[in-house]
Amino acid sequence: MHVLAIDQGTSATKAVLVGPGQQILGRGEVPVRVRAVGSDGVEADPEELYGSVIEAGRQALAQARETADAVALANQGETVLAWDRRTGRALTPAIVWQDRRSAGICQRLAGWADRLAEITGLRLDPYFAAPKMTWVRENLGAGGVVTTTDAWLLARLGAEYVTDAATASRTLLLDLDRTEWSPDACAAFGLDPAELPHVADCAGIVGETAAFGRPVPVAGIAVDQQAALLAERCFGAGQAKCTYGTGAFLLAMAGTTAVRSRSGLAASVAWRLAGTPRYCLDGQVYTAGAAVRWLGEIGVLSAAAELDAVGGAVADSGGVTFLPTLAGLGAPQWRPDARGAFFGLSLGSTRGHLVRAVIDGLAASVALLARSVAEDIGRPLTALRADGGLTRSRLLLQAQADLLQLPVEVCRTPDATALGVAALARLGTGQAASVEEAVGRADVESVAEPAIGPDQAAERLATFEAGLDAVLGVRG
């Protein structure tokens, strides 16, 4: 069976044709653009997103010189738009997950925060979909339905009006225990649950599409981070991965019972199969690859590929600390108003020190998230699996291992998200009898081991936290 697995992400849409044994037969990739709107808005053109799905899929099929037997789709999670269900026409721009313009709605609903956390497992924050959906209704005057982008893309491909349980759990509208839309949560945001897509399993046929040739089933749908979690065989409670892409996203399995984080992490559905959900905890660094691109935009780097060459020209950050909070701060602090900062600059600071500080700041942010996971599950992580474009940076991987005091295992393939939904499609069409069989092996390309001791790691994290407290106004 050949599965055309599409990963529609923030900065690009990737597609791979996956053969038996999760063998990649062909690849396609089409960049997509996001645009800043003022200081807090981030938008994308929905038609560009859809066009990139079609083009990337056709590129993968052409490279493989094969046809697909099924199509699977991973999506970027919390990005929303309004659209006409009758025509499929987008009525608004896509409001990207990084958009913070719904912060005022969250402030207005502050009295609902505890109740929403109890229902959904999520903090009330502009990061999630529901505040954006309400913002669209109140500010763009659009008709139609307002959904996450996956429901629209699936409908445009010819599938049913559905979203998967993992994506739905990222909205602030899903009852986490029942994995159904919550009438109370929908009422808080002024949204009608009857207008929302059906919440489907992550594996199962949800229609068919002829967008890539002959009609084939659409099966295998999930939010991108959970798809990568599956592909990296994080099945047991406490197993964790971090994807280093536009943002950095740490997810850890929590088991078969819905949890509520005590340390401020988000609790979500990892995937739902045959009506049975499994759950995960996650934390986010909103600007990871985005911070590296920013270094290029301000002239510190001429290209992202220079990251290690420039950062490696110095022994360390020279006392410079960077806080990668350029688009607000997620778990566990949940401060959408936070902004990025450099600390410890001197006349001797060079661009190498700035680059090294950015690398260290990303690693420190993920290390603090891992500490929160350990607090919630009652034991420390034993390793971290890693994927995403930034894993090409050996400096980042070493900094991450040092600050975690754990081995960091790098996934061999850059296509973990696509392989995750391909496995779900294989399971949903009956081509695999179990999740383990569908996923196959999770090959490790390299392992970064800690090169410093725990005392030095703790000292570095303490310096980072002091800067974080200063930005948040905790200390003076």
C-alpha positions in Angstrom: 0.0 0.0 0.0 1.2 3.5 -0.9 0.1 6.4 1.3 0.5 10.0 0.2 1.2 11.6 3.6 0.9 15.4 3.6 2.3 17.6 6.4 0.8 21.1 6.1 3.0 23.3 8.3 3.6 26.9 9.1 6.4 27.6 6.7 6.1 24.8 4.2 3.9 21.9 3.1 5.7 18.7 2.8 4.5 15.5 1.2 5.9 12.0 1.1 4.8 8.9 -0.7 5.2 6.1 1.9 5.5 2.5 0.8 5.4 -0.7 2.7 7.6 -0.7 5.8 7.3 3.1 6.0 9.8 3.3 3.1 9.8 6.8 1.5 9.4 6.6 -2.2 9.1 10.2 -3.2 9.1 13.7 -1.6 7.7 17.1 -2.4 8.0 20.4 -0.6 6.4 23.8 -1.2 7.1 26.9 0.9 4.2 28.9 2.3 4.3 32.4 3.5 3.0 34.0 6.7 2.7 37.7 7.1 2.9 39.9 10.2 -0.1 42.2 10.7 0.9 44.9 13.2 2.7 43.7 16.3 0.4 40.8 17.2 -1.2 39.5 14.0 0.1 36.6 11.9 -1.8 35.5 8.8 -1.6 33.2 5.8 -3.4 33.0 2.5 -5.7 29.9 2.7 -5.6 29.4 -1.1 -1.8 29.3 -0.9 -2.1 26.7 1.9 -4.4 24.5 -0.2 -2.4 25.0 -3.4 0.8 24.0 -1.6 -1.0 20.7 -0.4 -1.8 19.9 -4.0 1.6 20.9 -5.5 3.6 19.1 -2.8 1.5 15.9 -3.2 2.0 15.9 -6.9 5.7 16.5 -6.6 6.0 13.4 -4.3 4.0 11.3 -6.7 6.0 12.5 -9.7 9.4 11.8 -8.0 8.2 8.3 -7.0 6.6 7.6 -10.4 3.9 5.8 -8.4 0.2 6.3 -7.5 -1.3 6.6 -4.1 -3.7 4.2 -2.5 -4.7 6.5 0.3 -4.1 10.1 1.4 -3.2 11.2 5.0 -3.1 14.8 6.3 -1.3 16.3 9.3 -2.1 19.9 10.1 -0.5 22.8 12.0 -3.0 22.7 14.9 -4.3 26.0 16.2 -4.6 27.9 12.9 -8.2 28.9 12.0 -10.3 30.5 9.2 -13.9 31.1 8.2 -15.2 29.4 5.1 -18.3 28.6 3.2 -19.3 24.9 3.6 -21.4 25.0 0.4 -18.7 26.3 -1.9 -15.5 25.6 0.1 -14.5 29.2 -0.5 -12.3 30.8 2.3 -14.0 33.9 3.7 -11.0 35.2 5.8 -7.3 34.8 5.9 -5.9 31.9 7.9 -5.2 33.2 11.4 -2.0 31.5 12.3 -1.3 29.8 15.6 1.3 32.5 16.5 -1.3 35.3 16.2 -2.0 37.1 19.5 -4.8 39.4 18.6 -7.3 37.5 20.6 -5.5 38.3 23.9 -8.3 40.8 24.7 -10.9 38.0 24.4 -8.9 35.9 26.8 -8.8 38.8 29.3 -12.5 39.2 28.9 -13.1 35.5 29.7 -10.6 35.4 32.6 -13.4 34.3 34.9 -13.8 31.2 32.8 -10.1 30.2 33.0 -10.4 27.6 35.7 -13.5 26.0 34.4 -12.0 25.8 30.8 -8.9 24.2 32.2 -11.0 21.6 34.0 -13.0 20.8 30.9 -10.3 21.0 28.2 -7.0 20.5 30.0 -5.7 23.8 28.4 -4.9 27.2 29.8 -6.9 30.2 28.5 -4.5 31.7 26.0 -4.5 33.2 22.5 -2.3 30.3 21.3 -5.3 28.0 21.1 -8.0 28.0 18.4 -11.2 29.1 20.2 -10.1 32.6 21.1 -9.0 33.1 17.5 -12.3 31.7 16.3 -14.2 34.2 18.5 -11.9 37.0 17.3 -12.7 36.1 13.7 -16.4 36.3 14.4 -16.2 39.6 16.2 -13.7 41.4 13.9 -13.9 40.0 10.4 -17.7 39.9 10.1 -17.6 36.7 8.2 -20.4 34.2 7.7 -19.9 30.5 7.0 -18.2 28.3 9.6 -15.1 29.0 11.6 -12.8 25.9 12.0 -9.2 24.9 12.2 -7.5 24.6 8.8 -7.6 20.8 8.7 -11.4 20.7 8.4 -11.3 23.1 5.5 -8.4 21.3 3.7 -10.1 18.0 4.1 -13.4 19.4 2.7 -11.6 20.9 -0.2 -10.0 17.6 -0.9 -13.4 16.0 -1.0 -13.5 14.4 2.4 -16.2 14.7 5.1 -16.7 17.7 7.5 -14.4 16.4 10.2 -11.5 17.2 12.5 -9.5 14.6 14.4 -9.7 14.3 18.2 -6.0 15.4 18.6 -6.6 18.6 16.7 -9.9 19.2 18.4 -8.2 18.9 21.8 -6.1 22.0 20.8 -9.1 24.3 20.5 -10.2 25.0 24.1 -13.6 23.6 23.1 -13.2 19.8 23.6 -14.2 17.9 26.7 -10.9 16.1 27.3 -12.5 13.2 29.1 -15.3 12.5 26.6 -13.4 13.7 23.5 -16.6 15.5 22.4 -17.3 19.2 22.0 -18.2 20.8 25.3 -21.4 22.8 25.3 -20.1 24.9 28.2 -16.8 25.7 26.6 -18.5 26.5 23.3 -20.9 28.8 25.2 -18.0 30.7 26.8 -16.6 31.6 23.4 -20.0 32.2 21.8 -19.7 29.3 19.4 -22.3 26.8 18.4 -21.2 23.2 18.7 -23.6 22.2 16.0 -21.6 24.2 13.5 -18.3 22.5 14.4 -16.9 19.5 12.5 -17.5 16.0 13.6 -14.7 14.8 15.9 -13.2 11.7 14.2 -10.7 9.1 15.2 -7.2 9.7 14.0 -7.2 6.4 12.0 -10.1 5.6 9.9 -11.6 6.5 6.5 -13.2 10.0 6.5 -14.0 10.3 2.8 -12.1 10.1 -0.5 -10.3 12.5 -2.8 -9.5 12.6 -6.5 -7.1 15.6 -6.1 -4.1 13.4 -6.9 -5.6 11.2 -9.6 -8.0 8.3 -9.2 -10.3 8.5 -6.1 -8.7 7.1 -3.1 -9.6 7.1 0.6 -8.6 9.8 3.0 -7.4 8.1 6.2 -4.9 9.2 8.8 -5.5 12.7 10.2 -3.8 14.3 13.2 -2.2 17.5 14.4 1.4 17.7 13.4 3.1 17.3 16.8 1.1 14.3 17.9 1.8 12.6 14.5 5.5 13.0 15.2 5.1 11.6 18.7 3.5 8.5 17.2 6.2 8.1 14.5 8.9 8.3 17.1 7.3 5.4 19.0 6.5 7.3 22.1 3.9 4.9 23.3 4.6 4.6 27.0 3.9 7.1 29.8 6.8 9.5 30.2 8.3 8.9 26.7 8.9 12.2 25.1 10.0 14.0 21.9 10.7 17.5 20.9 10.2 18.9 17.4 12.4 21.8 16.5 10.7 23.6 13.7 9.2 27.1 13.5 8.6 26.6 17.2 9.9 23.9 19.5 7.3 21.5 20.9 7.9 19.1 23.7 5.3 16.3 24.0 5.3 13.5 26.6 2.9 10.6 26.7 0.6 10.5 29.8 -1.3 7.3 29.3 -4.9 6.2 28.8 -6.5 8.5 31.4 -7.0 12.2 30.8 -4.7 14.3 33.0 -4.6 17.9 34.1 -1.2 19.4 34.4 -0.2 20.7 37.9 2.8 22.6 36.5 1.1 24.6 33.8 1.6 22.4 30.7 -1.2 21.7 28.2 -3.0 18.3 28.4 -4.2 17.0 25.0 -5.3 14.0 23.1 -2.2 12.3 21.6 -4.4 10.2 19.3 -7.8 8.4 19.4 -8.1 5.0 17.8 -11.4 3.0 17.6 -13.0 5.5 20.0 -10.3 5.1 22.6 -8.0 8.1 23.3 -4.5 8.3 24.6 -3.2 11.5 26.2 -0.1 13.6 26.3 1.3 16.7 28.0 3.0 19.4 26.0 4.8 22.6 26.2 5.8 25.1 23.5 8.5 27.5 22.6 6.8 29.7 20.0 9.9 30.9 18.3 12.7 28.4 17.6 13.3 28.2 13.8 11.5 31.5 13.7 14.1 33.0 16.0 16.9 31.7 13.7 15.1 33.3 10.7 14.9 36.5 12.6 18.7 36.5 13.1 18.9 36.4 9.3 16.4 39.2 8.8 18.4 41.5 11.1 21.7 40.6 9.5 23.3 38.5 12.2 23.2 35.5 9.9 23.2 35.6 6.1 21.4 32.2 6.1 20.0 29.8 8.6 22.6 27.2 7.5 25.3 29.5 9.0 24.0 28.8 12.5 26.7 26.4 13.6 29.5 28.0 11.7 28.9 31.4 13.3 28.0 30.1 16.7 30.9 27.7 16.7 33.4 30.5 16.1 33.2 31.3 19.9 33.6 29.0 22.8 30.4 30.0 24.5 27.9 32.9 24.6 30.3 35.2 26.3 27.9 35.9 29.1 25.0 36.8 26.8 21.6 35.4 27.5 18.7 35.3 25.0 15.0 34.8 25.8 13.2 33.3 22.7 9.9 34.9 23.7 9.5 36.9 20.5 5.9 35.8 20.1 4.9 35.5 23.7 5.5 32.8 26.3 3.5 29.6 26.5 3.7 26.8 29.1 4.1 26.9 32.0 4.0 30.7 32.4 1.3 31.6 29.7 2.3 35.2 29.1 1.2 36.3 25.7 2.6 39.8 26.5 6.1 38.5 27.0 8.7 39.8 24.5 12.2 38.5 23.6 15.4 40.0 25.1 19.2 39.8 25.1 20.9 40.2 28.5 24.6 40.6 29.4 25.7 42.4 26.3 29.0 44.2 26.3 31.3 46.0 23.9 33.0 42.7 23.4 29.9 40.8 22.3 30.1 39.6 18.8 27.6 38.1 16.4 28.9 34.7 17.4 28.0 35.4 21.0 24.5 36.4 19.9 24.0 33.3 17.8 25.3 31.1 20.7 23.0 32.8 23.1 20.0 32.1 20.8 21.0 28.4 20.7 21.4 28.2 24.4 18.1 30.1 25.0 16.2 27.6 22.9 17.8 24.7 24.7 17.1 26.2 28.1 13.5 26.8 27.3 13.0 23.1 26.3 14.9 22.0 29.5 12.4 24.0 31.7 9.5 22.3 29.9 11.1 18.9 30.5 11.3 19.8 34.2 7.6 20.6 34.2 6.8 17.2 32.6 8.9 15.4 35.2 6.9 17.2 38.0 3.6 16.1 36.4 4.5 12.5 35.8 6.4 12.1 39.0 9.7 11.0 37.6 12.4 12.5 35.3 12.6 11.8 31.6 15.3 9.2 30.7 15.9 10.5 27.2 14.5 12.9 24.6 13.8 12.0 21.0 14.2 14.9 18.6 13.1 15.8 15.1 12.7 18.9 12.9 14.9 21.1 10.8 16.9 22.6 13.6 18.2 19.1 14.6 20.8 19.8 11.9 22.5 22.1 14.4 25.0 20.1 16.4 25.5 23.0 18.7 21.8 23.0 19.6 21.7 19.3 20.2 24.7 19.5 22.4 23.3 22.4 24.4 20.1 20.5 24.8 21.8 17.3 26.1 23.9 19.5 28.5 21.0 21.3 30.0 18.7 18.3 30.2 21.5 16.1 31.5 20.0 13.4 29.3 20.8 11.9 25.9 19.1 13.5 22.9 18.2 10.9 20.3 17.8 12.4 16.8 15.3 10.8 14.5 16.9 9.6 11.3 14.2 11.0 9.0 13.1 14.6 8.7 9.6 13.4 7.9 8.4 12.2 11.3 5.1 14.0 11.1 4.2 12.6 7.7 5.3 9.1 8.7 3.0 9.4 11.7 -0.1 10.1 9.7 0.9 7.5 7.1 1.0 5.0 9.9 -2.5 6.1 11.0 -3.7 5.7 7.4 -2.2 2.2 7.2 -4.0 1.3 10.5 -7.3 2.9 9.5 -7.5 1.1 6.2 -6.7 -2.3 7.7 -3.3 -2.6 6.3 -1.8 -2.9 9.8 -3.1 -4.8 12.8 -1.6 -2.6 15.5 0.0 0.8 16.1 3.4 -0.8 16.6 3.1 -2.6 13.3 1.9 0.5 11.4 4.7 2.7 12.7 7.5 0.2 12.3 11.0 1.1 13.5 12.0 4.5 14.7 15.6 4.8 13.6 18.0 7.0 15.5 20.5 8.9 13.4 22.7 10.2 16.2 22.8 10.7 20.0 24.1 13.8 21.8 25.3 13.0 25.3 25.8 15.6 28.1 29.3 17.1 28.1 29.0 19.1 31.3 28.0 18.1 34.8 24.7 18.7 36.7 26.1 21.7 38.7 27.1 23.6 35.6 23.8 22.8 33.9 21.9 24.0 36.9 23.9 27.2 37.0 23.2 27.9 33.3 19.5 27.3 33.8 19.4 29.6 36.8 20.9 32.4 34.8 18.3 31.9 32.1 15.5 31.8 34.6 16.8 35.1 36.2 16.5 36.7 32.8 13.1 35.2 32.3 11.9 36.6 35.7 13.3 40.0 34.7 11.3 40.1 31.5 8.1 38.9 33.3 8.5 41.6 35.9 8.8 39.1 38.8 12.0 40.6 40.2 11.8 44.4 40.0 
